[in-house]
């Protein structure tokens, strides 16, 4: 994978780790913590879409013979 894709994947893993930590707590989440969880979930979704775009572009470039 490309360097940008690797950076995106690393950020996704960090966000997932934060989600696991938040939902693993014994106490209830505060409204602020719930908001943070929602933000992380949306960020994970957007980053996943970006990874899909990067992968699709790479596949198209390879098929068309334009890959670097």
C-alpha positions in Angstrom: 0.0 0.0 0.0 1.0 3.6 -0.4 2.4 5.7 2.4 -0.8 7.8 2.7 -2.9 4.6 3.0 -0.6 3.3 5.7 -1.0 6.5 7.7 -4.8 6.2 7.3 -4.8 2.6 8.4 -2.7 3.5 11.5 -5.1 6.3 12.4 -8.1 3.9 12.0 -6.4 1.4 14.4 -5.8 4.1 16.9 -9.4 5.2 16.7 -10.6 1.6 17.1 -8.4 1.2 20.2 -9.9 4.4 21.6 -13.5 3.0 20.9 -12.7 -0.3 22.6 -11.3 1.5 25.6 -14.3 3.7 25.9 -16.9 0.9 25.6 -14.9 -1.3 27.9 -15.3 1.0 30.9 -17.5 -0.2 33.7 -19.1 3.2 34.3 -21.6 4.8 32.0 -20.3 7.1 29.4 -20.9 10.8 29.9 -22.6 12.8 27.1 -19.2 14.2 26.2 -17.7 10.7 26.0 -20.6 9.6 23.8 -20.1 12.5 21.6 -16.4 11.6 21.2 -17.4 8.0 20.4 -19.7 9.3 17.7 -17.0 11.5 16.3 -14.5 8.6 16.2 -17.1 6.3 14.5 -17.7 8.9 11.8 -14.0 9.5 11.4 -13.4 5.7 11.0 -16.1 5.6 8.4 -14.6 8.5 6.4 -11.1 7.0 6.6 -12.4 3.7 5.4 -14.0 5.4 2.4 -10.7 7.1 1.7 -8.9 3.7 1.8 -11.5 2.3 -0.6 -10.9 5.2 -3.0 -7.1 4.7 -2.8 -7.5 1.0 -3.4 -9.9 1.5 -6.3 -7.6 4.0 -7.9 -4.6 1.7 -7.6 -6.6 -1.1 -9.2 -7.7 1.0 -12.1 -4.2 2.3 -12.7 -2.9 -1.2 -12.7 -5.5 -2.3 -15.2 -4.9 0.6 -17.4 -1.1 0.3 -17.1 -0.7 3.8 -15.7 0.7 2.7 -12.3 4.0 4.2 -11.3 
